[in-house]
Amino acid sequence: MATGALRRRLHHGDVDGRRNEVLDSSGRDNGLSEPLLGSSNRRESSDRSAEDLWEEERRKERLHWTFVFSNLIAQWAQWLASIVLGSGSFIGRFLPLNSATLNGQRRLPPSLSPLQEERLRFLKQRLEVPFDGSRVEHQDALKQLWRLAYPDRELPPLKSELWKEMGWQGSDPSTDFRGGGFISLENLIYFAKKFPEAFQRLLHKTEGQRAEWEYPFAVAGINISFMLAQMLDLQSEIPKTSVGLRFLELLGEDDMAFDNLYCVAFQLMDAQWLAKRASYMEFNDVLKSTSQQLLRELDLDDVSSFKDLPAYNLLRN
């Protein structure tokens, strides 16, 4: 993330109505410090054509998401390495709230049931599978996502400018999946099948007063998969954080707990986006506040299923 002089950005509010500043553990703003759209740059360029201004803003957008994805790829590689090494130190550098204690109470690591062990092992195997554009089953999954997203449209080639409409950075989606692995695609497909109405609302940005420059849907989905895996402490042999232990409880009752939490997290992220009146330059801030809100909800005493999360209700609206 960008470093330098301290920059604070006061947001309009969280989904729970509280105003907040999002800073990392060192006191620095963890988001980009580029000026937002609609800044003085546009007024200073009044003598330029509308087409020139449009191209300049699009260039800024492409540069921003290239930066976001380069960070994601680097973090994902380090995260996978931490699985092999069995180290739990990596997570604390990214999610300072993700500690072994929440609300002053510490949960002890449980003895996993055979069912929990089996489901956790399978989930870890899924997390370690990279997206491989040369594998037929991965190509078929990408085609399935298109058909779910656009059931009334013709399937384009695997390399086509049409994929950008779904929120990929370029004409070849496989270059974006390198940052998140095959599970990111599985998460998107599951979302489209499990909650088709919510999926379509977020894909087409049909709710709320949207920013002039919106987050790209597919790229955001890959970021959410990675954020969720970090937050749940899944790089450890057995999650030891408070939220990781709560997830193990959910996993014992629901073999698709990770995918269901993904759907909730995606919808929650969009709600945060609208509440903060964010634009694409603030995506990292929105993603961080999403993880913090989800942490708070998972720590509620009466949560025994993803359907018990307050944010689950957003999926049903």
Residue pairs with C-beta under 8 A, 6 or more apart in sequence:
1 24
1 30
1 31
1 32
1 71
1 284
2 32
2 33
3 28
4 33
6 27
6 28
6 29
7 28
7 29
7 33
8 21
8 23
8 29
9 21
9 22
9 29
9 31
9 282
9 285
10 19
10 21
11 19
11 20
11 21
11 22
11 276
11 278
11 282
11 285
11 289
12 19
12 275
12 276
12 277
13 19
13 20
13 275
13 276
14 20
14 272
14 275
14 276
14 289
14 293
15 268
15 271
15 272
15 275
15 293
15 311
16 293
20 289
22 29
22 30
22 31
22 285
22 288
22 289
23 29
23 30
24 30
24 96
25 96
29 285
30 284
30 285
30 288
31 281
31 282
31 283
31 284
31 285
31 288
32 64
32 67
32 281
32 282
32 284
34 60
34 64
34 281
35 41
35 281
36 279
36 281
36 282
37 57
37 211
37 212
37 213
37 279
37 281
38 212
42 53
45 52
45 53
45 56
57 213
61 213
61 280
62 169
64 280
64 281
65 169
65 216
65 219
65 280
66 169
68 219
68 223
68 283
68 284
69 169
69 176
69 179
69 219
72 179
72 180
72 222
72 223
72 226
73 178
73 179
75 94
75 226
75 230
76 179
76 180
76 181
76 226
78 90
79 90
79 226
79 229
79 230
79 235
80 127
80 128
82 88
82 89
82 90
82 235
83 124
83 127
83 128
83 234
83 235
86 236
86 237
87 235
87 236
88 233
88 235
88 236
88 240
90 235
91 98
91 230
91 231
91 233
91 235
91 236
91 241
92 98
92 99
94 230
95 230
95 231
95 291
95 295
97 291
97 292
97 295
98 230
98 231
98 233
98 241
98 243
98 291
98 295
99 241
99 242
100 106
100 107
100 240
100 241
100 242
101 242
102 242
102 243
102 295
102 299
103 299
105 242
106 242
107 242
107 245
107 246
109 238
109 240
109 245
110 245
110 248
112 120
112 238
112 248
113 252
115 252
116 248
116 251
116 252
119 251
119 252
119 255
119 257
120 238
120 248
120 251
122 255
123 234
123 251
123 258
124 234
126 182
126 183
126 186
127 181
127 183
127 229
127 234
128 181
129 181
129 182
129 183
130 177
130 178
130 181
130 182
131 138
131 174
131 177
131 178
131 180
131 181
131 182
131 184
131 185
132 138
132 182
133 139
133 158
133 172
133 174
133 177
138 174
138 182
138 185
139 158
141 182
141 185
141 186
141 189
142 158
142 173
142 174
142 185
143 155
143 158
144 189
145 166
145 185
145 188
145 189
145 192
146 153
146 155
146 156
146 163
146 166
147 155
148 189
148 192
148 193
148 196
148 199
149 166
149 192
149 199
149 200
149 203
156 162
156 163
158 172
158 173
158 174
159 171
159 172
160 171
161 171
163 170
163 171
163 172
163 173
164 170
164 171
166 173
166 203
166 217
166 218
167 203
167 215
167 216
167 217
167 218
167 219
167 220
167 221
168 176
168 216
168 218
168 219
169 175
169 176
169 216
169 219
170 176
173 218
176 218
176 219
176 222
177 184
177 185
177 222
179 222
179 226
180 222
180 223
180 225
180 226
181 225
183 225
183 229
184 221
184 222
184 225
184 226
186 259
187 221
187 224
187 225
187 259
187 262
188 218
188 221
190 256
190 259
190 262
190 263
191 198
191 199
191 221
191 259
191 262
191 263
191 266
192 199
194 259
194 260
194 263
195 263
195 267
195 315
198 263
198 267
198 314
198 315
198 316
200 206
201 207
202 217
202 266
202 267
202 270
203 217
205 214
205 217
207 270
207 274
208 274
209 274
209 277
210 274
211 273
211 277
211 278
211 279
211 280
212 279
213 279
213 280
213 281
214 280
215 273
215 280
215 283
215 286
216 280
220 266
220 269
220 283
221 266
223 283
223 287
224 262
224 265
224 266
224 269
224 287
224 290
225 262
227 265
227 287
227 290
227 291
228 258
228 261
228 262
228 265
229 235
229 258
231 243
231 291
231 294
231 295
232 239
232 243
232 244
232 247
232 258
232 261
233 239
233 240
233 241
233 243
233 244
233 247
234 244
236 244
238 248
239 245
239 247
239 248
242 299
243 295
243 298
243 299
246 298
246 299
246 303
247 257
247 258
247 261
247 298
249 304
250 257
250 261
250 303
250 304
250 305
250 306
251 257
251 258
253 304
253 305
254 260
254 305
254 306
257 306
260 306
261 294
261 306
263 315
264 294
264 306
264 309
264 311
264 312
264 314
264 315
265 290
265 291
265 294
265 311
267 311
267 314
267 315
268 290
268 293
268 294
268 311
268 314
269 286
269 287
269 290
271 311
271 314
272 278
272 286
272 289
272 290
272 293
273 286
276 282
276 285
276 286
276 289
278 285
278 286
293 311
294 309
294 311
297 303
297 309
297 310
297 311
298 309
300 308
300 309
300 310
302 308
303 309
306 312
